[in-house]
Amino acid sequence: MEHEIAFSVEVGPAAGGGVVVTPRGELDMATQGELRAALEEATAAGAVTLDLGRLLFLDTSGLRLVLETAEHSRRDGFTFAVLPGSPAVQRLFEVAGVVDLVPFSDRP
């Protein structure tokens, strides 16, 4: 029997300044609004790291949100970095051919 993990978003300070936003569970059409709100609020810090390491699932609406946030960072002048998720999560970026459009980083 599978245990469904409720979606949540944790926001905390980053070691080098700014904030780390960590979604947990499944990021999909039903939950992306909660992450969008957290990311929009976090941009006030000037530097945002999105940690995908706790996601169990990512669909195209979540992918679109990551791409939109990357574009907003270039347009609005805040720093945005993405810590990669599991191989299953990263596969969506690869299949969609957008890996080069996302500022992936190996550290928070």
C-alpha positions in Angstrom: 0.0 0.0 0.0 1.5 3.3 -1.1 1.5 6.3 1.3 0.6 9.5 -0.3 2.7 12.4 0.9 0.9 15.7 1.2 2.4 18.5 -0.8 4.2 21.2 1.2 6.6 24.0 0.6 9.4 24.9 3.0 11.1 28.3 2.8 14.2 29.0 4.8 17.5 31.0 4.7 20.2 30.0 2.3 23.8 29.7 3.6 25.1 32.4 1.2 22.1 34.7 1.6 18.7 34.7 0.0 16.3 31.9 0.5 15.9 28.2 -0.3 12.4 27.0 -1.4 11.9 23.3 -1.0 8.7 21.7 -2.4 7.9 18.2 -1.0 5.6 15.6 -2.5 4.1 15.8 -6.0 4.3 19.0 -8.0 1.4 19.1 -10.4 -1.4 21.2 -11.6 -3.2 20.9 -8.2 -0.1 22.0 -6.2 1.8 24.4 -8.4 -0.1 27.4 -7.2 1.3 26.9 -3.6 4.8 26.7 -5.0 4.2 29.7 -7.3 3.1 31.8 -4.3 6.2 30.8 -2.2 8.5 31.6 -5.1 6.9 35.0 -5.8 7.3 35.9 -2.1 10.9 34.6 -2.0 12.0 36.9 -4.9 12.0 39.8 -2.4 15.1 38.3 -0.9 17.0 38.9 -4.1 18.3 35.3 -4.4 16.2 32.2 -4.6 17.3 28.6 -4.7 14.7 26.0 -5.7 15.6 22.6 -4.2 13.8 19.9 -6.2 15.4 17.1 -4.2 12.3 16.3 -2.1 9.9 16.0 -5.1 8.4 12.6 -5.8 6.8 13.7 -9.1 6.9 16.7 -11.4 4.4 17.2 -14.3 4.4 19.8 -17.1 2.7 22.5 -15.0 5.5 22.3 -12.5 8.1 22.3 -15.3 6.4 25.4 -16.7 6.6 27.1 -13.3 10.3 26.5 -13.1 10.8 27.9 -16.6 8.7 30.9 -15.9 10.6 31.6 -12.7 13.9 31.4 -14.5 12.6 33.9 -17.1 11.4 36.2 -14.4 14.8 36.1 -12.7 16.5 37.2 -15.9 13.9 39.9 -16.5 13.5 41.2 -12.9 17.1 40.9 -11.8 17.0 38.4 -8.9 19.3 35.4 -8.7 17.7 32.0 -9.3 19.3 28.6 -9.0 17.8 25.1 -9.1 19.1 22.1 -7.2 18.3 19.0 -9.3 15.8 16.5 -8.3 15.7 12.7 -8.5 16.5 11.1 -11.9 12.7 10.7 -12.5 12.2 14.5 -11.9 15.3 15.5 -14.0 14.1 13.3 -16.9 11.2 15.6 -17.5 13.6 18.5 -18.1 15.7 16.3 -20.4 12.7 14.9 -22.4 11.3 18.5 -22.8 14.7 19.7 -24.0 14.9 22.6 -21.6 17.8 21.6 -19.4 19.9 24.5 -20.8 17.1 27.0 -19.9 17.1 26.2 -16.2 20.0 27.5 -14.0 20.8 24.1 -12.4 23.4 24.3 -9.6 25.1 21.7 -7.4 25.0 23.7 -4.2 22.5 25.8 -2.3 
